[in-house]
Amino acid sequence: MLSAGALAGVKVLELGTLIAGPFCTRLMAEFGAEVIKLEAPGAGDPLRHWRLLHEGTSLWWYVQARNKKSLTLNLADERAREIAMRLAVEADIIVENYRPGVLEKWGLGFDDIKAANPAAIMVRLSGYGQSGPMRERPGFGAIAESMGGIRFVSGYPDRPPVRIGISIGDSIAALHGVIGALMALHHRDRTGGRKSGVGQMVDVALYEAVFNMMESMVPEFAMFGEVRQRTGGALPGIVPSNTYLCRDGQSIVIAGNGDAIFKRLMRAIGRVDLADDEALARNDGRVARVGEIDAAIAEFTGQHEISHVLDLLTAAAVPASRIYSVADMVDDAQFQARGMFETHTLGDGAALTLPGIVPRLSATPGQTRWLGPGLGEHTDEILESLGYDASQRDKLRAAGVI
């Protein structure tokens, strides 16, 4: 049974393509917001054709665009911009990820929308933010990861920096966009709601969103001149937390860095001497002897298959895990018990498995109402709701406006 969703009644207008903006609105749509996605006629969001395709449509698209309505508009045309503005006037939240200045040229910038809808909340995701000397430069997630610091610390010290195998910079920025939008929505509703509440702009720079995740790097550098380096599978300054090789060639991640956990870990691997060493009772003492501790753990894991190590550490209440591939995830009982996979049927009858919706809300859970829409699938429905009759829509379509 479908629930209304935590964001039922919230209207969202999406002016974005690819990852950061659409991921931001995807989360809103999953929890009941009405999301209208604007796409260019004939082409649509390039994500429709990224990575693996089924019958010409990206499987990623079905995830990124679920529960959204697709409206085609050629924003280069003044008539299309008029429609977009009418939708913005009705919206609670507008999400966009154009380069700064583009929407202003079209009369759809924050000041333009605020003049028509003072309660509007506009989430703006861009590479470098809406101000500063780099504001007009193009910036994708990969650039944000490089500038924001995560690439510098990713990989091994004797090799060049590596990237994480997903578009993490875009996704981190999208999550910041959702958080900012919900905070702004709460403030607007406290100050009068849709009719008289205070709207505002949520300015998310992709590089700043990544930078915001970089833990204690800034104060460590400011006070001690410490520049955190690449440490491979280890978590620097937190011991032990590393990746270790087992006898069968599989790798296991062990996080034994809690003081009590460390003692249990050392006893589990037969190193009672280290468990009872008072110099290792706290993390600062363990950091000074990280090489010795890691060597002891690696010696143990190298003598046993990963299944045995996992069983042993689980019994000792030590956090540990194999490194999961997607095949491991699909077979895993914990993923299955938590409903992290949904099976749907495409129009051609093919079965499609999508990731479950996160986070889990007990009273108003998120859900998949429909899969990513066809290009312009909801154009007539939306324009009709704005008062455009069939004749007017035909003329707009003939002129390439929709």
ZIHURA-V675939 format. One record per helix or strand of 2 or more residues. SS is the DSSP state (helix for helix, strand for strand). FROM is the first residue (numbers start at 1). TO is the last residue. If there is no record, write none. Layout:
BEGIN
ss->{SS;SS}
from->{FROM;FROM}
to->{TO;TO}
END
This chain:
BEGIN
ss->{strand;helix;strand;helix;strand;strand;helix;strand;helix;strand;helix;helix;strand;helix;helix;helix;strand;helix;helix;strand;strand;helix;helix;helix;helix;helix;helix;strand;helix;helix;strand;strand;helix;helix}
from->{11;20;34;46;53;57;59;68;78;93;102;110;121;141;168;193;200;206;217;241;251;259;272;278;283;290;306;319;326;333;341;351;379;390}
to->{15;30;39;49;54;58;64;72;90;96;105;116;126;148;190;196;205;211;224;245;255;268;275;280;287;301;315;322;331;337;345;355;385;398}
END
